Structure formats: structure tokens, C-alpha cells
Amino acid sequence: MKYIETLHEGERVMAVYLCKQRTSAVTKNGKPYDSMILQDKTGTIDAKIWDLSSAGIEDCDALDYIEVGADVTSFNGVLQMNVKRVRKVAEGEYDPRDYLPVSEKDIEEMYTEMKHFIASIKNPYLKELTTKMLIEDEALVKEYKNHSAAKNVHHGFIGGLLEHSLSVTKVCDFFASNYPMLNRDLLITAAMLHDIGKVKELSAFPMNDYTDEGNLLGHIIIGTEMISSCITTIPGFPPVLAGEVKHLILSHHGELEFGSPKKPALMEAVALSFADNMDAKMETFKELLTGPKDEESVWLGYNRLFESNIRRTTDC
């Protein structure tokens, strides 16, 4: 198995990958070609089939596993494949675990930690809300444990949603202990549920792409609706508390330009937005450091999220 993260410009590859996407296009000169996105558990890479008439190019569709013969090239500083051969492979010729990115952390252990946080909630309404959604709703729990947290920005792997949500919850728990004026129950409830809408915003692997609902509404609105629906099943849930929970979900991106319908108006909303932003950026930086880059290189190039030319820390 030749993993995508190990590829280097100039090498020739013959290996099996998951064809995540395949589209047809035409060059400026009117010559047809196909563009593919190939995937394994270490990442994705763009691939082009410039000579569609070649006898070595077999037909294949998105989500097929294919053996690819290609040259690794570079375009605008990004690696891609110039594909010479394509063969659709049969079951038994590949192990699906090599092609779907999975959290490095144990999913069941993370879920157990999350249940401990639910057990620590003292407010009966917030405890019932989190219990109903994250313990009793078995279908939702399965998605929550196995979904990604993003298409490709951060935590874009199986278990990514749970890993990110747990990490944000831990940071919020620390905030609550360091700033006692914070309502801990409200804060960690929203932390556990802040990205719950992503189970509907993104399709499951291997696609892990935006759904119609995701494109039309986005996970913040979807998640708020899911929480609102659950709250209506809890007798006597205080309306003011319900509004506070939903406000934290609606404002957790912190700024209107970052997709939040509301800016934080509660202290807990400010804390949640900082925790979410920090965990997303730390994971993004980690993925940049461990991605398909030259390990000898100190400078990693300009990154749009950080708006900076980023650098490895010097080992002391």
C-alpha cells in the first residue's frame, strides 16, 4: 500500500485507492479529460486522466476502489497524479480500513468520557436533554460517535465529531473551574451539542460531503432545530434556559462573518466560541504538521486559516 501522505513529486505509483469523485471536463484546447479525487486513510489527492482513449483506462465511478498507475506531479505547489492506467478492483483486493480516515483515539473510550460529563450535570433539564440526545437516541449516538467534524478543514475523519466535541467540552470544563461565574452546566451542555447538526450537514463516509440540508441550512441552524425538537419532549423545560442553550449553539462561531447567526451575548457563549475556535485551530495546525510535507522543512507555507506563513517549532 502506497499511502497518499508518503507521495513525492517525480515518483511513479501503482496502487489501489478509493475514487471519491470523478468528473469530466474539457481543456482550453477542447480536449476532454477526467478529473478524480483519490482517497486513502491518510488523505486525498487530485488525479487527472489526460488520455481517455488509452487502452489502460477502464471505466469506474465515484466510490469504486481502483488500481491506479500514475506519475506524481506538482501543480501550483500541490501534488497531483497524472494517471496512465485505471483498473476497477474486486472485493478481496483491498482492505477498506486503509482508505477511510479514522481518529487516532479510541472512539468508545471518548464516548465513555462524554457520558461522564453528562453524569456530572446537576441541572435536571440539561441532564435530561443531553441524556436523551447523546445516550438514549441510539441512531443519533451512532452518528455522533462515527461522524466527521468537517469535510476537510479539521477533524475530517471517522470519530472526528466526537473527538472535537469532547475536546471542546474539556476546555469548557476548565474555563468553568477557572472562572466560577460561568454556568458550568449550561456551558458543557452546549459544548457537547454545539456541532450536533453536522450529523445531517455532512454525509457519512466514504463521501463525507455536504448534503442538500447542509448546503441550504448549515450545521448551526440544523443543530439548533434538533435541540429545540428534543426540548419540546421534556416537560417543564424552562423557556429562558431553552433560549440560552440555543443562543450558545447559534453563536458558537463567534462572529457573523464566520457563519454564526448571532454574536455571543452570554458569558458562556463567549467561552464556548473561544474553546471551539481554539480546538479547531490546534487540530488544523496538527494536521498541517503531520501531513504530506517534507519533514526536513521548517517553514510549511502560507495557510489561509491562520493568514500566515506557518513554521514548525524548533526542537530544544
Summary of the structure (lengths in Angstrom):
residues: 316
radius of gyration: 22.2
end to end distance: 34.8
largest distance: 70.0
contacts: 980
relative contact order: 0.10
helix: 42%
strand: 21%
